[in-house]
Amino acid sequence: MKKGVKIISEISIILFAVSLIVSRFNESIEWNSNGLRNVLVIIYLITSLYYSKMEIKDKNREIQELKLKLKQSKKEIY
Protein backbone atom coordinates (compact mmCIF):
# COMPACT_ATOMS: atom_id res chain seq x y z
CA MET A 1 0.00 0.00 0.00
CA LYS A 2 2.75 2.40 0.99
CA LYS A 3 4.76 1.68 -2.13
CA GLY A 4 1.68 2.21 -4.31
CA VAL A 5 1.04 5.61 -2.75
CA LYS A 6 4.66 6.59 -3.32
CA ILE A 7 4.46 5.50 -6.97
CA ILE A 8 1.26 7.50 -7.54
CA SER A 9 2.93 10.53 -6.00
CA GLU A 10 5.98 10.22 -8.23
CA ILE A 11 3.89 9.62 -11.37
CA SER A 12 1.77 12.68 -10.71
CA ILE A 13 4.79 14.97 -10.31
CA ILE A 14 6.38 13.51 -13.46
CA LEU A 15 3.15 14.06 -15.41
CA PHE A 16 3.06 17.62 -14.09
CA ALA A 17 6.57 18.24 -15.40
CA VAL A 18 5.74 16.69 -18.76
CA SER A 19 2.59 18.78 -18.97
CA LEU A 20 4.52 21.93 -18.20
CA ILE A 21 7.23 21.18 -20.76
CA VAL A 22 4.77 20.19 -23.49
CA SER A 23 2.68 23.30 -22.89
CA ARG A 24 5.76 25.46 -23.49
CA PHE A 25 6.48 23.91 -26.89
CA ASN A 26 3.03 22.96 -28.08
CA GLU A 27 -0.14 25.04 -28.27
CA SER A 28 -2.34 21.97 -27.82
CA ILE A 29 -5.42 22.67 -25.67
CA GLU A 30 -5.18 19.42 -23.64
CA TRP A 31 -1.67 20.04 -22.41
CA ASN A 32 -2.07 23.77 -21.99
CA SER A 33 -4.75 23.31 -19.35
CA ASN A 34 -4.01 24.76 -15.93
CA GLY A 35 -6.79 22.59 -14.53
CA LEU A 36 -4.92 19.41 -15.41
CA ARG A 37 -1.75 20.68 -13.79
CA ASN A 38 -3.68 21.77 -10.69
CA VAL A 39 -5.24 18.32 -10.36
CA LEU A 40 -1.81 16.69 -10.68
CA VAL A 41 -0.40 18.97 -7.96
CA ILE A 42 -3.34 18.18 -5.67
CA ILE A 43 -2.88 14.44 -6.27
CA TYR A 44 0.82 14.82 -5.46
CA LEU A 45 0.13 16.75 -2.26
CA ILE A 46 -2.54 14.34 -1.01
CA THR A 47 -0.49 11.22 -1.74
CA SER A 48 2.63 12.75 -0.21
CA LEU A 49 0.71 13.63 2.94
CA TYR A 50 -0.78 10.15 3.13
CA TYR A 51 2.65 8.56 2.60
CA SER A 52 4.15 10.74 5.34
CA LYS A 53 1.40 9.72 7.76
CA MET A 54 2.08 6.06 6.98
CA GLU A 55 5.82 6.55 7.53
CA ILE A 56 5.21 8.24 10.89
CA LYS A 57 2.95 5.38 12.01
CA ASP A 58 5.62 2.84 11.03
CA LYS A 59 8.35 4.76 12.84
CA ASN A 60 6.24 5.18 15.96
CA ARG A 61 5.48 1.46 15.99
CA GLU A 62 9.19 0.68 15.66
CA ILE A 63 10.04 3.11 18.48
CA GLN A 64 7.50 1.42 20.74
CA GLU A 65 8.94 -2.00 19.93
CA LEU A 66 12.47 -0.80 20.67
CA LYS A 67 11.35 0.77 23.97
CA LEU A 68 9.74 -2.52 24.96
CA LYS A 69 12.92 -4.44 24.07
CA LEU A 70 14.96 -1.95 26.08
CA LYS A 71 12.72 -2.42 29.12
CA GLN A 72 13.00 -6.18 28.81
CA SER A 73 16.77 -6.07 28.52
CA LYS A 74 17.01 -3.78 31.57
CA LYS A 75 14.93 -6.25 33.57
CA GLU A 76 17.24 -9.09 32.53
CA ILE A 77 20.31 -7.16 33.65
CA TYR A 78 18.92 -6.58 37.14
Secondary structure as the mmCIF struct_conf table of DSSP 4:
data_model
#
loop_
_struct_conf.conf_type_id
_struct_conf.id
_struct_conf.beg_label_comp_id
_struct_conf.beg_label_asym_id
_struct_conf.beg_label_seq_id
_struct_conf.end_label_comp_id
_struct_conf.end_label_asym_id
_struct_conf.end_label_seq_id
HELX_RH_AL_P HELX_RH_AL_P1 LYS A 2 PHE A 25
TURN_TY1_P TURN_TY1_P1 ILE A 29 ASN A 32
HELX_RH_AL_P HELX_RH_AL_P2 ASN A 34 ILE A 77
#
